[in-house]
């Protein structure tokens, strides 16, 4: 399982830089905008995974 998770991270992290480069070279968006979308998508995926595995807890102050 650890190997699968590691390879998933390597594959996803490595391919997002290709997408950022393609957006920048095509003049579609600035690097900061591409990075913003990258982190937004990653956070939404993480929230979904936490919700599905019932590990998402409310923060208490």
DSSP file (Angstrom, degrees, kcal/mol; ACC not computed):
  #  RESIDUE AA STRUCTURE BP1 BP2  ACC     N-H-->O    O-->H-N    N-H-->O    O-->H-N    TCO  KAPPA ALPHA  PHI   PSI    X-CA   Y-CA   Z-CA
    1    1 A X     >        0   0    0      0, 0.0     4,-2.5     0, 0.0     5,-0.2   0.000 360.0 360.0 360.0 -41.2    0.0    0.0    0.0
    2    2 A X  H  >  +     0   0    0      1,-0.2     4,-2.6     2,-0.2     5,-0.2   0.893 360.0  51.2 -62.8 -39.0    2.8    2.4    0.8
    3    3 A X  H  > S+     0   0    0      2,-0.2     4,-2.7     1,-0.2     5,-0.2   0.914 109.9  50.0 -64.1 -42.0    4.4    1.8   -2.5
    4    4 A X  H  > S+     0   0    0      2,-0.2     4,-2.2     1,-0.2    -2,-0.2   0.927 112.5  46.7 -61.1 -45.7    1.1    2.5   -4.3
    5    5 A X  H  X S+     0   0    0     -4,-2.5     4,-2.2     2,-0.2    -2,-0.2   0.908 113.1  49.5 -64.1 -41.8    0.7    5.8   -2.3
    6    6 A X  H  X S+     0   0    0     -4,-2.6     4,-2.5     1,-0.2    -2,-0.2   0.937 112.1  47.0 -62.3 -47.6    4.2    6.8   -3.0
    7    7 A X  H  X S+     0   0    0     -4,-2.7     4,-2.5     1,-0.2    -1,-0.2   0.853 110.0  54.5 -64.9 -34.1    4.0    6.2   -6.7
    8    8 A X  H  X S+     0   0    0     -4,-2.2     4,-2.7    -5,-0.2     5,-0.3   0.929 109.8  46.4 -63.4 -45.0    0.6    8.0   -6.9
    9    9 A X  H  X S+     0   0    0     -4,-2.2     4,-2.9     2,-0.2     5,-0.3   0.927 113.5  48.7 -63.4 -45.1    2.2   11.1   -5.3
   10   10 A X  H  X S+     0   0    0     -4,-2.5     4,-2.1     2,-0.2    -2,-0.2   0.923 114.5  45.4 -61.7 -44.8    5.2   10.9   -7.6
   11   11 A X  H  X S+     0   0    0     -4,-2.5     4,-1.9     2,-0.2    -2,-0.2   0.939 117.7  41.9 -65.5 -47.9    3.0   10.6  -10.7
   12   12 A X  H  X S+     0   0    0     -4,-2.7     4,-1.6    -5,-0.2    -2,-0.2   0.937 116.8  47.3 -67.1 -46.5    0.5   13.3   -9.8
   13   13 A X  H  X S+     0   0    0     -4,-2.9     4,-0.8    -5,-0.3    -1,-0.2   0.892 113.9  48.6 -63.4 -39.7    3.2   15.7   -8.5
   14   14 A X  H  X S+     0   0    0     -4,-2.1     4,-0.7    -5,-0.3    -1,-0.2   0.857 110.9  48.4 -70.6 -35.5    5.3   15.2  -11.6
   15   15 A X  H  X S+     0   0    0     -4,-1.9     4,-1.7     1,-0.2    -1,-0.2   0.764  99.9  65.1 -79.8 -23.4    2.6   15.6  -14.1
   16   16 A X  H  X S+     0   0    0     -4,-1.6     4,-2.3     1,-0.2    -1,-0.2   0.855  98.0  55.6 -67.5 -31.1    1.2   18.8  -12.7
   17   17 A X  H  X S+     0   0    0     -4,-0.8     4,-2.4     2,-0.2    -1,-0.2   0.853 104.5  53.6 -68.4 -32.3    4.4   20.6  -13.5
   18   18 A X  H  X S+     0   0    0     -4,-0.7     4,-2.4     2,-0.2    -1,-0.2   0.913 109.2  48.6 -65.0 -41.9    4.0   19.6  -17.1
   19   19 A X  H  X S+     0   0    0     -4,-1.7     4,-2.3     2,-0.2    -2,-0.2   0.900 110.8  50.3 -64.9 -40.9    0.5   21.1  -17.1
   20   20 A X  H  X S+     0   0    0     -4,-2.3     4,-2.3     2,-0.2    -2,-0.2   0.923 111.5  48.4 -63.1 -43.8    1.7   24.3  -15.6
   21   21 A X  H  X S+     0   0    0     -4,-2.4     4,-2.8     1,-0.2     5,-0.2   0.904 111.0  50.7 -62.6 -41.6    4.5   24.6  -18.2
   22   22 A X  H  X S+     0   0    0     -4,-2.4     4,-1.7     1,-0.2     6,-0.2   0.899 111.2  48.1 -64.8 -40.3    2.0   23.9  -21.0
   23   23 A X  H  X>S+     0   0    0     -4,-2.3     5,-2.0     2,-0.2     6,-0.8   0.906 114.3  46.6 -65.1 -41.1   -0.4   26.6  -19.7
   24   24 A X  H ><5S+     0   0    0     -4,-2.3     3,-0.8     1,-0.2    -2,-0.2   0.921 112.9  47.4 -69.5 -43.7    2.5   29.1  -19.4
   25   25 A X  H 3<5S+     0   0    0     -4,-2.8    -1,-0.2     1,-0.3    -2,-0.2   0.806 112.3  50.3 -70.5 -27.7    4.0   28.4  -22.8
   26   26 A X  H 3<5S-     0   0    0     -4,-1.7    -1,-0.3    -5,-0.2    -2,-0.2   0.571 110.6-123.3 -83.5  -8.9    0.6   28.6  -24.5
   27   27 A X  T <<5S+     0   0    0     -3,-0.8    -3,-0.2    -4,-0.6    -2,-0.1   0.702  72.5 129.5  76.0  19.1   -0.1   32.0  -22.7
   28   28 A X  S   <S-     0   0    0     -5,-2.0     2,-0.3    -6,-0.2    -4,-0.2   0.928  74.8 -12.8 -73.2 -45.6   -3.3   30.7  -21.2
   29   29 A X  S    S-     0   0    0     -6,-0.8    -1,-0.2    -9,-0.1    -2,-0.2  -0.975  72.6 -94.4-153.0 163.5   -2.5   31.7  -17.6
   30   30 A X     >  -     0   0    0     -2,-0.3     4,-2.0    -3,-0.1     5,-0.2  -0.335  40.3-110.1 -75.4 162.4    0.3   32.9  -15.3
   31   31 A X  H  > S+     0   0    0      1,-0.2     4,-2.6     2,-0.2     5,-0.2   0.902 117.8  54.5 -61.2 -42.0    2.3   30.5  -13.2
   32   32 A X  H  > S+     0   0    0      1,-0.2     4,-2.2     2,-0.2    -1,-0.2   0.870 107.9  49.6 -63.6 -35.5    0.8   31.8  -10.0
   33   33 A X  H  > S+     0   0    0      2,-0.2     4,-2.3     1,-0.2    -1,-0.2   0.914 111.2  49.2 -67.8 -42.2   -2.7   31.1  -11.3
   34   34 A X  H  X S+     0   0    0     -4,-2.0     4,-2.0     1,-0.2    -2,-0.2   0.898 111.7  48.7 -63.7 -40.5   -1.8   27.6  -12.4
   35   35 A X  H  X S+     0   0    0     -4,-2.6     4,-2.5     2,-0.2     5,-0.2   0.896 108.6  54.5 -66.7 -39.5   -0.2   26.9   -9.0
   36   36 A X  H  X S+     0   0    0     -4,-2.2     4,-2.5    -5,-0.2    -2,-0.2   0.943 110.2  45.5 -57.1 -48.7   -3.4   28.2   -7.3
   37   37 A X  H  X S+     0   0    0     -4,-2.3     4,-2.5     1,-0.2     5,-0.2   0.861 110.6  55.2 -63.9 -35.5   -5.6   25.8   -9.3
   38   38 A X  H  X S+     0   0    0     -4,-2.0     4,-2.1     2,-0.2    -1,-0.2   0.938 112.2  41.3 -62.8 -47.2   -3.1   23.0   -8.5
   39   39 A X  H  X S+     0   0    0     -4,-2.5     4,-2.4     2,-0.2    -2,-0.2   0.860 113.7  53.4 -71.3 -35.1   -3.4   23.5   -4.8
   40   40 A X  H  X S+     0   0    0     -4,-2.5     4,-2.2    -5,-0.2    -2,-0.2   0.946 111.2  45.5 -63.3 -47.6   -7.1   24.1   -4.9
   41   41 A X  H  X S+     0   0    0     -4,-2.5     4,-2.3     1,-0.2    -2,-0.2   0.908 112.9  51.1 -62.0 -42.3   -7.7   20.8   -6.7
   42   42 A X  H  X S+     0   0    0     -4,-2.1     4,-2.4    -5,-0.2    -1,-0.2   0.904 110.2  48.9 -63.0 -41.2   -5.3   19.0   -4.4
   43   43 A X  H  X S+     0   0    0     -4,-2.4     4,-2.4     2,-0.2    -1,-0.2   0.884 110.9  50.0 -68.4 -36.7   -7.1   20.3   -1.3
   44   44 A X  H  X S+     0   0    0     -4,-2.2     4,-2.3     2,-0.2    -1,-0.2   0.900 111.1  49.0 -67.1 -39.4  -10.5   19.3   -2.7
   45   45 A X  H  X S+     0   0    0     -4,-2.3     4,-2.6     2,-0.2    -2,-0.2   0.916 111.8  49.4 -64.1 -42.8   -9.3   15.8   -3.4
   46   46 A X  H  X S+     0   0    0     -4,-2.4     4,-2.6     2,-0.2     5,-0.2   0.915 110.7  49.7 -64.1 -42.3   -7.8   15.5    0.1
   47   47 A X  H  X S+     0   0    0     -4,-2.4     4,-2.3     2,-0.2    -1,-0.2   0.911 111.4  49.5 -62.0 -41.5  -11.1   16.7    1.7
   48   48 A X  H  X S+     0   0    0     -4,-2.3     4,-2.6     2,-0.2    -2,-0.2   0.925 111.7  48.1 -62.8 -44.9  -13.0   14.2   -0.4
   49   49 A X  H  X S+     0   0    0     -4,-2.6     4,-2.0     1,-0.2    -2,-0.2   0.905 112.3  49.0 -63.7 -41.0  -10.7   11.3    0.6
   50   50 A X  H  <>S+     0   0    0     -4,-2.6     5,-2.8     2,-0.2     6,-1.0   0.895 112.4  48.6 -64.7 -39.0  -10.9   12.3    4.2
   51   51 A X  H ><5S+     0   0    0     -4,-2.3     3,-0.9    -5,-0.2    -2,-0.2   0.916 111.6  49.0 -66.7 -42.9  -14.7   12.5    4.0
   52   52 A X  H 3<5S+     0   0    0     -4,-2.6    -2,-0.2     1,-0.2    -1,-0.2   0.848 114.8  44.2 -66.8 -34.0  -14.9    9.1    2.3
   53   53 A X  T 3<5S-     0   0    0     -4,-2.0    -1,-0.2    -5,-0.2    -2,-0.2   0.388 111.4-121.9 -91.1   4.3  -12.6    7.4    4.8
   54   54 A X  T < 5S+     0   0    0     -3,-0.9    -3,-0.2    -4,-0.3    -4,-0.1   0.856  79.5 119.7  58.2  39.2  -14.4    9.1    7.7
   55   55 A X      < +     0   0    0     -5,-2.8     2,-0.7    -6,-0.2    -4,-0.2   0.317  37.0 109.3-109.8   4.2  -11.2   10.8    8.9
   56   56 A X        -     0   0    0     -6,-1.0     2,-0.3    -7,-0.1    -9,-0.0  -0.744  49.9-176.3 -85.0 116.3  -12.5   14.3    8.5
   57   57 A X        -     0   0    0     -2,-0.7     2,-0.2     1,-0.0    -2,-0.1  -0.819  28.1-107.9-114.3 151.6  -13.0   15.8   12.0
   58   58 A X        -     0   0    0     -2,-0.3     2,-0.4     1,-0.1    -1,-0.0  -0.521  34.9-118.9 -73.6 143.5  -14.4   19.1   13.1
   59   59 A X        -     0   0    0     -2,-0.2     2,-0.4     2,-0.0    -1,-0.1  -0.693  27.0-155.6 -82.8 134.6  -11.9   21.6   14.5
   60   60 A X              0   0    0     -2,-0.4     0, 0.0     1,-0.1     0, 0.0  -0.904 360.0 360.0-112.2 141.3  -12.6   22.6   18.1
   61   61 A X              0   0    0     -2,-0.4    -1,-0.1     0, 0.0    -2,-0.0   0.415 360.0 360.0 -99.4 360.0  -11.4   25.8   19.5
